[in-house]
Amino acid sequence: MKKKIGIVGWLLFAYMFVSAGCQKEANETVIPTTPEKDYFVSAEQLAVIPQNVLQTLATSQGYSKFVPQIKYDVAIYKMVYTTTYKNQEIKASGLLAIPQNMTAPAAILSTQHGTSFLDSDAPTNFPNTFSGFELFASTGFVTLIPDYIGYGISKDIFHPYYDQKHSGLMIVDMIKAAKSYAKKQAIKLNDKLFLVGYSEGGYVTMAAQKEIEMHPEHGLTVTAAAEGAGGYDLTGMLSAVTTTQSYGNPSYLAFVLQSYNTTYNWNRPLTDFFQEPYADRIPELFNGTNGAGKINNSLAKNPQELFNPNFYANLKNPAGEQALKQALVDNSFLNWVPKSPTRLYHGTADQSVFFQTSQSVYDKFKAAGATNVELIPIPGGTHSSSLEPMVLSVIPWIQSLNAPVN
């Protein structure tokens, strides 16, 4: 759910300048840390967007079906918070979107976006980048839109792509930071917490859900989670990729290997993984200035042509590439059972992240006794076409769970 906003962006720029000019207080709030761990660092207001502008924006960006749900003006903030990378504290960033003039306390909704290759696609580059998740705030949720580690303020770090621990903690820490900010700014919250994500965001959402449910010391409870088209079974994905003659998104394969090589300090030469000329191209392709299209067009679609022959053979050999295969096992979700109400959405014709990855984890969850998990196939849905039907289904679901109990 991410689009460049083009001409409509000028509407947002206009409101940014108008709202900034009308405020007497500084737009950036920096709250000193206290002896108790506080993950919040700062919040800079970027815009206050009226309801009618959001409706126009939604229509222009192809989200016209969401227009009836848009009920509130929304204040957009760039929030900086602390999290952990390789056991070291770092600063990370994301958008915080707050509905205006609500009379009832709001729930928190953390929304996780799909795979990004461009630094400029980070949500905090708003309004130049419009993720689409900003619209959730206009339906009455305090909405978080994380950049992820490796983007925004932390763009000098190579993104830990499909690493479960970093993926979960960076979301949990942003939620804690947002709750801290809301408390100090007297923003009323209820006790509901929703998690929603698609593609890599589906994976990151599941990682955050697992982190919260496995570690009650975080002091958080997931009300419900909706995860779409994420690579939850990485071992199954590996098997599928190594048996196909053509995979349309070799960028994903290279991204995972680059991520693990960096995150786990393997520091292996790229020629261990890739044939030339691809090994030589990859550092520049993944420097944050190239989009998915260029990267995919610069790499071989046939995994047997992309990968080093020895590496490719070892992927198929049960005794080969043990460190990588163990990392894929560790970063899959096959030995955990969700407790919170959970929906898995996936297009049945998805050729980027195969439907089987959702079917696989769903079957594992049910076999292990999960009672609150649904698999919702989107018939004929591709990776790009399945997000909209997912969101149209998710909104009324989480609204029903957010309704006050009489």
C-alpha positions in Angstrom: 0.0 0.0 0.0 2.5 2.5 -1.2 2.3 5.1 -4.0 4.0 8.2 -5.2 1.4 10.9 -4.9 2.3 13.2 -7.8 0.1 16.3 -8.3 -2.1 15.5 -5.3 1.0 15.9 -3.2 0.8 19.6 -3.7 -2.5 19.6 -1.7 -0.6 18.0 1.2 2.3 20.5 0.8 -0.2 23.3 1.0 -1.8 22.0 4.1 1.6 21.4 5.7 2.6 25.0 5.2 -0.8 26.3 6.3 -0.9 24.2 9.4 2.7 25.0 10.3 2.0 28.7 9.9 -1.0 28.7 12.1 0.7 27.0 15.0 2.2 29.1 17.8 4.1 26.2 19.4 7.1 24.5 17.8 6.2 21.6 15.6 8.9 19.4 17.1 8.3 17.9 20.5 11.4 16.5 22.3 10.7 14.8 25.6 13.6 14.1 27.9 14.2 10.5 28.8 13.6 9.4 32.3 15.3 6.7 34.4 12.5 4.3 33.3 13.1 3.1 29.7 11.4 5.5 27.3 11.6 4.5 23.7 10.2 7.9 22.5 12.8 10.4 21.2 10.9 13.1 19.2 7.8 13.9 17.1 7.8 16.5 14.3 4.5 17.5 12.9 4.5 17.3 9.1 0.8 18.1 8.3 -2.8 18.3 9.5 -4.8 16.9 6.6 -8.6 17.7 6.5 -11.1 14.9 5.9 -12.1 16.2 2.5 -8.5 16.3 1.3 -8.0 12.8 2.5 -11.1 11.8 0.5 -9.8 13.4 -2.6 -6.4 11.8 -2.1 -7.9 8.4 -1.6 -10.0 8.7 -4.8 -7.0 10.0 -6.9 -4.8 7.1 -5.7 -7.3 4.4 -6.5 -8.7 3.9 -3.0 -12.2 5.2 -3.7 -13.8 2.3 -1.9 -12.3 3.6 1.3 -13.8 7.1 1.0 -17.0 6.3 3.1 -14.7 5.2 6.0 -12.8 8.5 6.1 -14.4 10.5 9.0 -11.6 12.5 10.7 -8.9 15.1 10.0 -5.5 13.5 10.6 -2.3 15.0 12.1 0.8 13.4 10.6 4.0 13.3 12.6 7.5 12.0 11.9 8.4 10.0 15.1 11.9 9.0 16.1 12.3 6.2 18.7 15.0 3.9 20.0 15.2 0.2 19.1 17.9 -2.5 18.9 20.1 -3.6 16.1 22.7 -6.3 16.7 22.3 -5.8 20.4 23.1 -2.1 20.1 20.7 0.8 20.7 19.9 2.8 17.6 17.4 5.3 16.5 14.6 4.4 14.1 11.7 6.3 12.6 8.2 6.1 11.3 5.0 8.0 10.8 2.5 8.6 13.6 -1.0 9.5 12.2 -3.5 10.8 14.8 -7.2 11.3 14.1 -8.4 14.7 15.2 -11.3 15.7 17.4 -12.3 12.2 18.4 -14.5 12.0 21.5 -13.8 8.4 22.4 -10.3 7.0 23.2 -8.7 5.5 20.1 -7.1 2.1 19.5 -3.5 1.8 18.2 -3.1 0.3 14.8 0.4 -0.6 13.6 0.6 -1.0 9.8 3.6 -2.6 8.1 4.4 -1.9 4.5 5.8 -4.3 1.8 9.3 -4.7 0.5 11.1 -1.4 -0.3 14.4 -1.0 -2.2 14.4 2.8 -2.5 15.4 5.0 0.4 12.9 7.6 -0.9 10.0 5.1 -0.3 10.3 5.4 3.4 7.0 6.5 4.9 8.6 9.4 6.7 9.4 10.9 3.3 5.7 12.0 3.4 4.2 13.7 1.5 6.5 12.7 -1.4 5.7 9.1 -0.5 2.2 8.1 0.4 1.9 4.6 1.9 -1.9 4.6 1.9 -1.9 3.4 5.5 -2.3 7.1 6.5 -6.0 6.7 5.6 -6.5 4.2 8.5 -6.1 7.1 10.9 -9.0 8.9 9.3 -11.2 5.9 10.3 -10.4 6.5 14.0 -7.2 4.7 14.8 -3.9 6.1 16.1 -1.9 4.7 13.2 1.8 3.8 13.2 3.6 3.4 9.9 7.2 2.3 10.6 10.0 3.0 8.1 11.8 -0.2 9.3 15.5 -0.5 10.3 17.5 0.5 7.2 15.2 3.3 6.1 14.5 6.8 7.2 16.8 7.9 10.0 18.5 4.5 10.1 19.1 4.2 6.4 22.9 3.7 6.8 22.1 0.2 8.2 21.5 -2.6 5.7 17.8 -3.6 6.3 17.6 -6.9 8.2 15.1 -8.3 5.6 13.2 -11.3 6.8 15.0 -11.4 10.1 12.4 -12.3 12.7 13.9 -10.8 15.8 14.7 -7.4 14.4 11.4 -7.3 12.5 9.4 -7.9 15.7 11.3 -5.7 18.1 11.4 -2.6 15.8 7.6 -2.7 15.8 7.2 -3.4 19.5 9.5 -0.5 20.3 7.6 1.9 18.1 4.4 0.9 19.7 5.9 1.6 23.2 7.2 5.0 21.9 3.8 5.9 20.5 2.1 5.0 23.8 4.6 7.1 25.7 4.1 10.1 23.4 0.3 9.8 23.6 0.4 9.7 27.4 2.5 12.8 27.7 0.4 14.7 25.1 -2.9 13.6 26.8 -4.0 11.7 23.7 -6.7 9.3 24.9 -6.1 5.6 24.0 -8.1 2.6 24.8 -6.5 -0.8 25.5 -6.9 -2.2 22.0 -3.9 -2.9 19.7 -4.2 -4.0 16.1 -1.5 -5.2 13.7 -1.9 -5.2 9.9 0.7 -5.7 7.2 1.1 -7.0 3.6 4.0 -8.7 1.8 7.1 -8.1 3.9 4.7 -6.2 6.1 2.7 -9.4 6.6 5.9 -11.1 7.8 6.9 -8.2 10.0 3.4 -8.1 11.5 3.6 -11.8 12.4 7.1 -11.2 13.9 5.7 -8.4 16.1 2.7 -10.5 17.1 5.0 -13.4 18.1 7.3 -11.1 20.0 4.4 -9.6 22.0 2.8 -12.9 22.7 6.0 -14.7 23.6 7.2 -11.9 25.9 4.6 -10.6 28.3 7.2 -8.3 29.8 6.6 -5.9 26.9 3.3 -5.1 28.6 1.3 -5.3 25.4 -1.6 -7.4 24.3 -2.6 -7.9 20.6 -6.3 -7.5 20.1 -6.1 -8.9 16.5 -3.6 -9.3 13.7 -4.2 -9.4 9.9 -1.2 -10.6 7.9 -1.2 -10.7 4.1 1.1 -12.5 1.6 4.2 -12.7 3.8 6.9 -15.3 3.5 6.2 -17.1 6.8 7.6 -20.5 5.7 11.0 -19.6 4.4 12.1 -23.2 4.1 9.1 -23.9 1.9 9.9 -20.8 -0.2 13.4 -22.0 -0.7 12.2 -25.4 -1.9 9.8 -23.8 -4.3 12.4 -21.4 -5.7 15.0 -24.1 -6.2 12.6 -26.2 -8.2 11.4 -23.5 -10.6 13.0 -22.5 -13.9 11.9 -18.9 -13.6 11.2 -16.6 -10.6 10.0 -13.1 -11.5 11.4 -11.4 -8.4 15.1 -12.3 -8.1 15.5 -9.1 -6.1 13.8 -10.8 -3.2 16.3 -13.7 -3.3 19.3 -11.3 -3.5 17.9 -9.1 -0.7 17.5 -12.1 1.7 21.0 -13.3 1.1 22.5 -9.8 1.4 20.5 -9.3 4.6 21.6 -12.5 6.3 25.2 -12.1 5.1 25.3 -8.7 6.9 22.9 -9.2 9.8 24.6 -12.4 11.0 28.1 -11.2 10.2 28.9 -14.0 7.8 30.7 -11.5 5.6 31.1 -14.0 2.8 32.1 -12.7 -0.7 29.0 -12.4 -2.9 30.6 -14.7 -5.4 29.9 -17.5 -2.8 26.2 -17.0 -3.6 25.9 -15.5 -7.1 27.4 -16.0 -10.5 29.0 -13.1 -12.3 28.1 -10.6 -13.6 25.4 -10.6 -10.9 27.7 -10.7 -7.9 29.5 -7.6 -9.0 26.2 -5.7 -9.7 24.5 -6.4 -6.4 26.1 -3.9 -4.1 25.2 -1.0 -6.4 21.7 -2.4 -7.1 21.0 -2.4 -3.3 22.3 1.0 -2.5 18.9 2.5 -2.0 18.6 4.3 -5.3 17.1 1.5 -7.4 13.6 0.2 -7.5 12.3 -3.3 -7.8 11.9 -3.1 -11.6 15.5 -2.2 -12.3 16.9 -4.7 -9.8 14.8 -7.5 -11.2 15.8 -6.6 -14.8 19.5 -6.7 -13.8 19.4 -10.2 -12.3 18.7 -13.6 -13.9 15.2 -14.9 -13.5 16.3 -18.5 -13.5 17.8 -19.3 -10.1 20.2 -21.8 -11.6 21.7 -19.0 -13.7 21.6 -16.4 -10.8 23.3 -18.5 -8.2 26.8 -19.8 -8.0 26.6 -23.5 -9.2 28.2 -24.8 -6.0 25.8 -22.7 -3.9 22.8 -23.8 -5.9 23.8 -27.5 -5.6 24.3 -27.1 -1.9 20.8 -25.6 -1.5 19.4 -28.9 -2.8 21.9 -31.0 -0.8 20.6 -31.7 2.7 24.1 -31.4 4.1 24.9 -28.1 2.2 24.6 -24.5 3.3 23.7 -25.4 6.9 24.1 -21.9 8.3 21.7 -20.4 5.7 19.2 -23.3 6.1 19.2 -22.9 9.9 18.6 -19.2 9.5 15.6 -19.9 7.3 14.2 -22.3 9.9 14.8 -19.8 12.7 13.1 -17.0 10.8 10.1 -19.1 9.8 6.9 -19.4 11.9 6.5 -23.1 12.1 7.1 -23.7 15.8 4.7 -21.1 17.3 1.0 -20.8 17.7 -0.8 -17.4 17.7 -3.0 -16.7 20.6 -4.7 -13.5 19.4 -7.4 -13.5 16.7 -5.4 -13.8 13.5 -6.3 -13.6 9.8 -4.0 -14.8 7.0 -4.9 -13.3 3.6 -3.2 -14.5 0.4 -4.0 -14.4 -3.3 -4.1 -17.9 -4.8 -2.3 -16.7 -8.0 0.5 -15.0 -6.2 3.8 -15.7 -8.0 5.9 -13.4 -5.9 5.2 -14.9 -2.5 3.6 -18.2 -3.1 0.2 -19.0 -1.6 1.6 -22.2 -0.1 3.6 -20.3 2.5 0.3 -19.1 4.1 -1.3 -22.5 3.7 1.8 -24.1 5.3 1.8 -22.0 8.4 -2.0 -22.2 8.7 -1.8 -26.0 8.7 0.9 -25.9 11.3 -1.0 -23.5 13.5 -4.2 -25.6 13.3 -2.3 -28.9 13.9 -0.7 -27.3 17.0 -4.1 -26.4 18.4 -4.7 -22.8 17.2 -8.4 -21.9 17.6 -8.3 -18.2 16.6 -6.6 -18.4 13.2 -8.3 -18.0 9.8 -6.9 -18.5 6.3 -8.7 -16.3 3.8 -7.7 -17.1 0.2 -8.3 -14.4 -2.4 -9.3 -16.4 -5.5 -7.2 -15.5 -8.5 -5.4 -12.7 -6.5 -1.9 -11.8 -7.5 0.7 -10.2 -5.2 -0.3 -6.7 -6.4 -4.0 -7.2 -6.7 -4.8 -8.8 -3.3 -4.0 -5.9 -1.0 -7.2 -4.0 -1.7 -9.6 -6.8 -1.0 -7.6 -7.6 2.1 -7.9 -4.1 3.4 -11.6 -3.9 2.5 -12.1 -7.0 4.6 -9.8 -6.0 7.5 -11.3 -2.5 8.2 -14.8 -3.7 9.3 -13.3 -6.7 11.1 -11.0 -4.6 13.3 -13.7 -1.9 13.7 -16.0 -4.6 15.1 -13.3 -5.7 17.5 -12.7 -2.1 18.5 -16.4 -1.5 19.4 -17.1 -0.7 23.0 -18.4 -3.6 25.1 -21.8 -2.7 26.6 
